[in-house]
Amino acid sequence: MLDSQILRHHLDEVTEKLAQRGFVVDHIRLAKLEATRKACQIETQELQSERNRSAKSIGKAKAAGEDVTILLESVSQLGEQLKAREAQTMAIQAQLNDILMGMPNIPHDSVPIGRSEKDNIEVRRWGTPPVFEVTPKDHVDLGTHLGLLDFQTAAKIAGSRFSLMRGSLARLHRALIQMMLDLHTEEHGYLEVNVPYLVNADSLRGTGQLPKFSEDLFQITDQNYYLIPTAEVPVTNISRDVIWKAEDLPVKFVAHTPCFRSEAGTYGQDTRGMIRQHQFEKVEMVQLVKAEDSYAALEELTIHAETVLQRLELPYRVVSLCTGDLGFSAAKTYDLEVWLPGQENYREISSCSNFEAFQARRLKARWRKPNIKKPVLLHTINGSGLAVGRTLVAIMENYQDEGGRIAIPKVLQGYMGGRTHIDRED
């Protein structure tokens, strides 16, 4: 959520910045609500002062033995007026908060200006896409050929956009999770946490999924729970209503969870295979840092995600998202896109974002600055390290041979009992 003080004092600047994202600020409504709120606040203060003066007058009159009936009636009327003004002020503030909750974050000055993903800027590339003597298969054909990837049975059990893995492919999926967690905890300094997969509405409001993106969520209506769309939600909410000590920062968490998304609005997109599913798994990194450290932390976290791809020897590129392609809560985002031979294209495998104080303001996630009485808002950073299913897809397609076997990356062979290839299992 944006700072209300910025809107009050720098509305034109905010309007210009959010216009770069394609968001139109309702100037007229905001101005009217703010003017009414300010007037109500002034009236409330005046009524409070008048009531206090009347209360003192009553005390003096009583001491002098005078009749205070009229004064008491006046104070009572002032009390009723004060209650009405306070209620009006609260109602106006609630409307302002609703507007704030629907406004996206302000993009950082370093974010390229653009309207869509076509305007994203490539930052760097790593690795060279493999060359095949024959046309490479995509992961669906490879998994079907091996008898290890089954979409029909998954559809029978659940429906479309689900998958079922068997045997060594399921083990490779599990090995990827373990390898990522080991890397981030043992080399990158993250603390592993195991978090709930069901969260309440407050948690989703805290990270920005509610109220704007309710249609993307799976809700258990009779319990008022939601299935998590990403581990970012429960992990970041560890900091909700917490004031951290300066010596505890930065805080670095990593978690593996399943993720659940309705994929509303993506009809017809990536319906083949495992690229876009209702259920998938990720290893997610979250950092809680001081404001002055947040952009260095974003670079660090992005490198941590890149390291996974480098250890797996998968070619990828890093792109800086333009203003029109930024996520709702993000001030700046790098996408990591891995090369998929089956699509002959780079596809997103991780998004690494700095939310600045946008989430922390909703969460009341703060830290205690030495010699300053009032706690200071944290900055939150998160990114996938990595999306496990898409990483599996990338391995299948980049490590295939002409016969349809899949070589196992060297870094994963120890997790696979020393196996070097995945072949058809009869």
C-alpha positions, 0 to 999 in steps of 0.5 A: 500500500502506498503512503497516504502522505505521498498522495496528500502532498505529491499527488501529481507526481504519483499520478504521473508515475502510476500512469507509466503502469497504465493506472489512472488515478481518480484525482477528483474523487481523491481530492473531494474525499481528502477535502472532506476528511480534512474538514471533518478532522478540523471540526472534530478537533474544534468540538473536542476543544469546546467540550474540554472548555465546557467541562472546565466551566462545569467544574468551576460552576460546581465549585461556586455552587451554581446550577450546571444543568444547562452546561451539562446539556451543552456538553452532552450535545457536543458529545453527540456531535463529536461522535457523529463527526468521528464516525464520518471521519472514519467512514471517509478514511475507510473509503480512502483506504479502499482506494489505496488498497487498489493502487499499485506500487510506484515503479522505481526510477530504474524501471524501463518505461513501457506498455507490455512484455514487448518493452522489457529490457534484456539485462544479460544472458548466460549459457548457449542453447543446445544444438540438436541434429533432429528437431527437439521434442517438447516435454509433453512428447518426451514425458509421454514417450518415457511413460513417466508424464501422464496428463490423462490420468491427472485430468481424470483425477482432478481436471485440466491443467494438472499433471501426474509424474511417475518413477524416475521423473517424479524422483527428479522433481523431488531431487530438484527441490532438495538441491535448491533448498540445500543450495540456498540454506548451505551457501546463500544463508537462508533459513528454511521454513515450513509454512501453512499451505492455507492462509487467511484473508489478512495474509493475502491482503498483506502481500497484495493478492487481495482485494484486487486478485481474488479471482486468481485464488482458490477459496475454501468459502465455508472455512474462510481459508485460501490455498496459497498462490505462492509461498511468498504469502505465508513466508512474508506474513511471518513479519506481520505485526512484528518489530525486528531488532536491528541486529536481526536484519537482514532476515532471509527465509526460504521455503518449498511449497505447492502453489495453487492458482485458478489461472483466471484470464489465461484461457487458451494460454499454455494449455499444453503441458506443465507450463501453466497449471492449477497446482505446481511447486516452487522454492521461494526466497524472501528477504526482509531488509532495511530500506537503504539495503533493498536494491542491493538485496534484490541484486543478491537474491536475483543472483541466488536464483541464477545460481540454480540455473548455472549449477544445472547448466541451463541457458537463460537470460535476465530481463528487467520488466517495464512499467506496464508489465510489473506485478501489482506490488512490485517497484522493480522486477527481474524475470529469469527466463530459461531456454526451452528447445521445444518452444524455441523460446525463453520462458519465465522461470523466476520473478525476483522483485523489490516491493520496497515498503508496499507490503510492509505498510500493509503488514506493519512489518517494521524494525527498531532503528537505534535512538529512534522511538518510532519503528521504521518500515522494512522493505520486502524482497522475494523471488523463486529459486526456482519454479520446480515444474518449469525447471523440470521441463527445462531439464527434460528439453535441454538434456534430451537425446535423439532416442528420447532419453534425458540426461541428468545434470551432474549436480543432481546425480547424487540426489538420483542415486548416481543415475546419469539418464532417465529412460523408459521404465516398463 
